[in-house]
């Protein structure tokens, strides 16, 4: 049973390492980008449907907005990694604690030895759950704040270039309660 869980943890670790190491890059020429309205999707800014690289954004944004964008990207990426790691560790911890508990109950019912190793498996699983919760607790705020900063930078750029914010709101309007589209 232990070998099974150890092999699962190792397989998940390799899968996680491979997913973090592999990242797709989109080719774009800085000179071919015609600045337009910036849009946000999946942690990146896009102009006219083309994903902007950091070097392109450096040419488009002033100093303070660029610092906000770059810190937002770092926070977003760190949050993403912490959420993935925390989820995997939390899941592995739950699986270890449940498996250890089941084996511990079986060993008590059948009066088998190895209760200490099953108890250690439960404690290890609980420790892994605490580590997973810690990673999730740190990763979720980083992810959200980073996402907000990236969106805010794109919105500030759009306003500075004369592209108004587009918003669909439900609530009170000048003529009563209703749906309003601002663009």
Helices and strands as residue ranges (DSSP letters): H 2-21, G 30-32, E 38-41, E 44-47, E 50-51, H 54-60, H 63-109, H 115-160, E 167-173, E 176-182
